[in-house]
Amino acid sequence: MDNYFHQIYPHNNLVEFSTLRLQAEDRTRQLIRLNNPSWQDVNLNEIYEYIRSEYNFPLDIVDKLKAKEIELEIQYTMRRESVYELYQMAKERNKKIIFVSDMYLPGTVIKDIVEKAGYCDYEKIYVSSEARLLKYTGDMFKYVTIDLEINPNSILHIGDNWESDKVMAEKAGWNAFFIAKTLDLLLNNLADKESGNSVKYFNEFRQEQWTSYEHNEYLGTRCMLATVANKLFDNPYISFNPDSDFNVDPYFVGYYALGMHTVGLCKWIVEDAVRKNYNTIHFLARDGYLPHKVYDVISKYYSNAPESNYLYVSRRSMLPYLLSSHNKYGLSSFVSIYSHTPRSILGLFSGVLKNDLKLENFEEKGVILSKNFSSEFEFKKYLDVLIKDGIDWEKTKKYNSNIKEYLSSVIKSNDATFDLGYSARLQTMMVNILGYPCNTYFVHTSKELSKIYSRRNDFEVKSFFELKPSVSGILREHLFAELGPSCIGYEEKSNNLIEPVFEDYYTNHINQLMIKTLQNAAIDFATDFMGCFKDHLSLINIKNHEVSLPLEMYIHSSKQSDRLLFMHSYSDDTVHSGKDKNSVLNWWNAETNKLRIQHLIPEMSEDHQAPPFYFLQYHSRILRIIFFTLFDRDTLKNKVKSRYLGKPLSYKVLSTSYRMLRGFKRMIFK
């Protein structure tokens, strides 16, 4: 309304119409009660007449503003599906249906709203602005009873205001059924209804003690929370796990926490990219997978939005470039050297090693291939040996030519890239290979390196977060990433095109189902939010950190029961960690435990510490054994060891039987 007011009446560009409108309604109510003590409510015409007379606005401007308010009320009033089901059930049972509303809008507008929502078969609409009586006082219920000439006990009233729709209806002799507001459920405002505390960061979180916090003032946050509430709590009687804030539900986490964050992120990207007139945004695999999907949902609602592309680039695929660019010692910045051995580093360069490579040459020079590096000096000494005795420079030259051809065929001079972060080393390598600048978007940076590298190489890094979250890394990457193999190199195909080469990938079906549910839920949120607010996107302002609070709450302060969604999730970052299977849940808990020790986040209370597999506690032993046999044999073996520790004979029989069955299985499925 404020934007429309300034479009049609630009003379008062420092006046916010929304403030005048609220004040006018309050003042009109006061005047009405003075002049007509029996009237309990006002109507829209009276409110706008007060605005015209009090502020001396032209009549045509006032009429346009009133019409716009009605238009927006109709546009943004949505049907609640669970209530519509009750309406359909009442129709099927031949019940008479009436609508009773405390509302300043005229009955004709309420009629348009309910019929737009599909409520077309009803007897009558009662509105307080016309009856001049309120449900809140109880007088509207008495009026309806008299008007219908009906026994009040034969009426069932359904509403979402406890005082007006439940208490006062029952006082008037009606039967009443309370349907809680979706937003009250999301915000955990009802004392007798468990709905988790996923919004606690909106009340507790502060970036700094000296910053004010006004999330209720921002339209974007309110619109996103309303979209979440209407989706997840449409049915107010859904079962909610009392030991959880996110209902131990990947769809809940994905739609709400991941959805709000990713939509905020991609809205920020597309709006900045439109201003800068980029041609294409390249989302780097694999961490750019979900942002790419959400960007495609959002960008179609913006004229002149850049195209999008999913680009197969990884740290590992770029490593050979370091060897030939006088940056060989920069390799220690790309890998966690203490997690690697000389043998595992050889694996990272398998595509450019000499065909006649002899490991004995390394051992003769004092390299212990299976021993983890213990110092930077040891690692650099090994690199000298690797470059001299292990690297085939013709292969390296051809490989780096392939990289350049692949990147330059896709990334043009007026394009930009997206990556989660962090230091911009990878982006620096890409810019150097391309020979021209390519700006990039990050979720967040790490220390000052991104600014140093971008300044040194003449490209720009824009970060969604100004501050680095306390917990980042593999969990955040796991939420965003594609469930598929990583790009490990580039090769020329028979058609003379350079195409990416992928590592072997083994599907973890449990994790795949969970992550797909999370990511699809985030895409659903983007679709719902954009579909609802597409006509007014330019007016929906957001604070980047604010729309990310639910996700940061989940990452930093979630209960253990909610984290167990990642019980079977593993990171396969062999470049950084040197391992191809790192437990996401173990890493996550370790990171937050460090923060608790440093008193950077609150201690986890007992109710946060739900034991693993708590959902099995009420099932029989045979079902628990079947579960662990199918999904977590390591836990099963540990439980058996603990149980039969003092019974060596029984343990021997069980372990022998297990090995026999395992051998039989392997023989069948070999």
Secondary structure in CASP SS format (residue, H / E / C, confidence):
PFRMAT SS
TARGET T0000
AUTHOR 0000-0000-0000
METHOD secondary structure of the structure
MODEL  1
M C 1.00
D H 1.00
N H 1.00
Y H 1.00
F H 1.00
H H 1.00
Q H 1.00
I H 1.00
Y C 1.00
P H 1.00
H H 1.00
N H 1.00
N C 1.00
L C 1.00
V C 1.00
E C 1.00
F H 1.00
S H 1.00
T H 1.00
L H 1.00
R H 1.00
L H 1.00
Q H 1.00
A H 1.00
E H 1.00
D H 1.00
R H 1.00
T H 1.00
R H 1.00
Q H 1.00
L H 1.00
I H 1.00
R H 1.00
L H 1.00
N H 1.00
N C 1.00
P C 1.00
S C 1.00
W C 1.00
Q C 1.00
D C 1.00
V C 1.00
N C 1.00
L H 1.00
N H 1.00
E H 1.00
I H 1.00
Y H 1.00
E H 1.00
Y H 1.00
I H 1.00
R H 1.00
S H 1.00
E H 1.00
Y H 1.00
N C 1.00
F C 1.00
P C 1.00
L H 1.00
D H 1.00
I H 1.00
V H 1.00
D H 1.00
K H 1.00
L H 1.00
K H 1.00
A H 1.00
K H 1.00
E H 1.00
I H 1.00
E H 1.00
L H 1.00
E H 1.00
I H 1.00
Q H 1.00
Y H 1.00
T C 1.00
M C 1.00
R C 1.00
R C 1.00
E H 1.00
S H 1.00
V H 1.00
Y H 1.00
E H 1.00
L H 1.00
Y H 1.00
Q H 1.00
M H 1.00
A H 1.00
K H 1.00
E H 1.00
R C 1.00
N C 1.00
K C 1.00
K C 1.00
I C 1.00
I E 1.00
F E 1.00
V E 1.00
S E 1.00
D C 1.00
M C 1.00
Y C 1.00
L C 1.00
P C 1.00
G H 1.00
T H 1.00
V H 1.00
I H 1.00
K H 1.00
D H 1.00
I H 1.00
V H 1.00
E H 1.00
K H 1.00
A C 1.00
G C 1.00
Y C 1.00
C C 1.00
D C 1.00
Y C 1.00
E C 1.00
K E 1.00
I E 1.00
Y E 1.00
V E 1.00
S H 1.00
S H 1.00
E H 1.00
A H 1.00
R C 1.00
L C 1.00
L C 1.00
K C 1.00
Y C 1.00
T C 1.00
G C 1.00
D H 1.00
M H 1.00
F H 1.00
K H 1.00
Y H 1.00
V H 1.00
T H 1.00
I H 1.00
D H 1.00
L H 1.00
E C 1.00
I C 1.00
N C 1.00
P H 1.00
N H 1.00
S H 1.00
I C 1.00
L E 1.00
H E 1.00
I E 1.00
G E 1.00
D C 1.00
N C 1.00
W H 1.00
E H 1.00
S H 1.00
D H 1.00
K H 1.00
V H 1.00
M H 1.00
A H 1.00
E H 1.00
K H 1.00
A C 1.00
G C 1.00
W C 1.00
N E 1.00
A E 1.00
F E 1.00
F E 1.00
I C 1.00
A C 1.00
K C 1.00
T H 1.00
L H 1.00
D H 1.00
L H 1.00
L H 1.00
L C 1.00
N C 1.00
N C 1.00
L C 1.00
A C 1.00
D C 1.00
K C 1.00
E C 1.00
S C 1.00
G C 1.00
N C 1.00
S C 1.00
V C 1.00
K H 1.00
Y H 1.00
F H 1.00
N H 1.00
E H 1.00
F C 1.00
R C 1.00
Q C 1.00
E C 1.00
Q C 1.00
W C 1.00
T C 1.00
S C 1.00
Y C 1.00
E C 1.00
H H 1.00
N H 1.00
E H 1.00
Y C 1.00
L H 1.00
G H 1.00
T H 1.00
R H 1.00
C H 1.00
M H 1.00
L H 1.00
A H 1.00
T H 1.00
V H 1.00
A H 1.00
N H 1.00
K H 1.00
L H 1.00
F C 1.00
D C 1.00
N C 1.00
P C 1.00
Y C 1.00
I C 1.00
S C 1.00
F C 1.00
N C 1.00
P C 1.00
D C 1.00
S C 1.00
D C 1.00
F C 1.00
N C 1.00
V C 1.00
D C 1.00
P H 1.00
Y H 1.00
F H 1.00
V H 1.00
G H 1.00
Y H 1.00
Y H 1.00
A H 1.00
L H 1.00
G H 1.00
M H 1.00
H H 1.00
T H 1.00
V H 1.00
G H 1.00
L H 1.00
C H 1.00
K H 1.00
W H 1.00
I H 1.00
V H 1.00
E H 1.00
D H 1.00
A H 1.00
V H 1.00
R H 1.00
K H 1.00
N C 1.00
Y C 1.00
N C 1.00
T E 1.00
I E 1.00
H E 1.00
F E 1.00
L E 1.00
A C 1.00
R C 1.00
D C 1.00
G C 1.00
Y H 1.00
L H 1.00
P H 1.00
H H 1.00
K H 1.00
V H 1.00
Y H 1.00
D H 1.00
V H 1.00
I H 1.00
S H 1.00
K C 1.00
Y C 1.00
Y C 1.00
S C 1.00
N C 1.00
A C 1.00
P C 1.00
E E 1.00
S E 1.00
N E 1.00
Y E 1.00
L E 1.00
Y C 1.00
V C 1.00
S C 1.00
R H 1.00
R H 1.00
S H 1.00
M H 1.00
L H 1.00
P H 1.00
Y H 1.00
L H 1.00
L H 1.00
S C 1.00
S C 1.00
H C 1.00
N C 1.00
K H 1.00
Y H 1.00
G H 1.00
L H 1.00
S H 1.00
S H 1.00
F C 1.00
V C 1.00
S C 1.00
I H 1.00
Y H 1.00
S H 1.00
H C 1.00
T C 1.00
P H 1.00
R H 1.00
S H 1.00
I H 1.00
L H 1.00
G H 1.00
L H 1.00
F C 1.00
S H 1.00
G H 1.00
V H 1.00
L E 1.00
K C 1.00
N C 1.00
D C 1.00
L C 1.00
K C 1.00
L H 1.00
E H 1.00
N H 1.00
F H 1.00
E H 1.00
E H 1.00
K C 1.00
G C 1.00
V C 1.00
I C 1.00
L C 1.00
S C 1.00
K C 1.00
N C 1.00
F C 1.00
S C 1.00
S C 1.00
E H 1.00
F H 1.00
E H 1.00
F H 1.00
K H 1.00
K H 1.00
Y H 1.00
L H 1.00
D H 1.00
V H 1.00
L H 1.00
I H 1.00
K H 1.00
D H 1.00
G C 1.00
I E 1.00
D C 1.00
W H 1.00
E H 1.00
K H 1.00
T H 1.00
K H 1.00
K H 1.00
Y H 1.00
N H 1.00
S H 1.00
N H 1.00
I H 1.00
K H 1.00
E H 1.00
Y H 1.00
L H 1.00
S H 1.00
S H 1.00
V H 1.00
I C 1.00
K C 1.00
S C 1.00
N C 1.00
D C 1.00
A E 1.00
T E 1.00
F E 1.00
D E 1.00
L C 1.00
G C 1.00
Y C 1.00
S C 1.00
A C 1.00
R H 1.00
L H 1.00
Q H 1.00
T H 1.00
M H 1.00
M H 1.00
V H 1.00
N H 1.00
I H 1.00
L H 1.00
G C 1.00
Y C 1.00
P C 1.00
C C 1.00
N E 1.00
T E 1.00
Y E 1.00
F E 1.00
V C 1.00
H C 1.00
T C 1.00
S C 1.00
K C 1.00
E C 1.00
L H 1.00
S H 1.00
K H 1.00
I H 1.00
Y H 1.00
S H 1.00
R H 1.00
R H 1.00
N C 1.00
D C 1.00
F C 1.00
E C 1.00
V E 1.00
K E 1.00
S E 1.00
F C 1.00
F C 1.00
E C 1.00
L C 1.00
K C 1.00
P C 1.00
S C 1.00
V C 1.00
S C 1.00
G C 1.00
I H 1.00
L H 1.00
R H 1.00
E H 1.00
H H 1.00
L H 1.00
F H 1.00
A C 1.00
E C 1.00
L C 1.00
G C 1.00
P C 1.00
S C 1.00
C E 1.00
I E 1.00
G E 1.00
Y E 1.00
E E 1.00
E E 1.00
K C 1.00
S C 1.00
N C 1.00
N C 1.00
L C 1.00
I E 1.00
E E 1.00
P E 1.00
V E 1.00
F E 1.00
E C 1.00
D C 1.00
Y C 1.00
Y C 1.00
T C 1.00
N C 1.00
H H 1.00
I H 1.00
N H 1.00
Q H 1.00
L H 1.00
M H 1.00
I H 1.00
K H 1.00
T H 1.00
L H 1.00
Q H 1.00
N H 1.00
A H 1.00
A H 1.00
I H 1.00
D H 1.00
F H 1.00
A H 1.00
T H 1.00
D H 1.00
F H 1.00
M H 1.00
G H 1.00
C H 1.00
F H 1.00
K H 1.00
D H 1.00
H H 1.00
L H 1.00
S H 1.00
L H 1.00
I C 1.00
N C 1.00
I C 1.00
K C 1.00
N H 1.00
H H 1.00
E H 1.00
V H 1.00
S C 1.00
L H 1.00
P H 1.00
L H 1.00
E H 1.00
M H 1.00
Y H 1.00
I H 1.00
H H 1.00
S H 1.00
S C 1.00
K C 1.00
Q H 1.00
S H 1.00
D H 1.00
R H 1.00
L H 1.00
L H 1.00
F H 1.00
M C 1.00
H C 1.00
S C 1.00
Y E 1.00
S E 1.00
D C 1.00
D C 1.00
T H 1.00
V H 1.00
H H 1.00
S H 1.00
G C 1.00
K C 1.00
D C 1.00
K C 1.00
N E 1.00
S E 1.00
V H 1.00
L H 1.00
N H 1.00
W H 1.00
W H 1.00
N H 1.00
A H 1.00
E H 1.00
T H 1.00
N H 1.00
K H 1.00
L H 1.00
R H 1.00
I H 1.00
Q C 1.00
H C 1.00
L C 1.00
I C 1.00
P C 1.00
E C 1.00
M C 1.00
S C 1.00
E H 1.00
D H 1.00
H H 1.00
Q C 1.00
A C 1.00
P C 1.00
P C 1.00
F C 1.00
Y H 1.00
F H 1.00
L H 1.00
Q C 1.00
Y C 1.00
H C 1.00
S C 1.00
R H 1.00
I H 1.00
L H 1.00
R H 1.00
I H 1.00
I H 1.00
F H 1.00
F H 1.00
T H 1.00
L H 1.00
F H 1.00
D C 1.00
R H 1.00
D H 1.00
T H 1.00
L H 1.00
K H 1.00
N H 1.00
K H 1.00
V H 1.00
K H 1.00
S H 1.00
R H 1.00
Y C 1.00
L C 1.00
G C 1.00
K C 1.00
P H 1.00
L H 1.00
S H 1.00
Y H 1.00
K H 1.00
V H 1.00
L H 1.00
S H 1.00
T H 1.00
S H 1.00
Y H 1.00
R H 1.00
M H 1.00
L H 1.00
R H 1.00
G H 1.00
F H 1.00
K H 1.00
R H 1.00
M H 1.00
I H 1.00
F C 1.00
K C 1.00
END
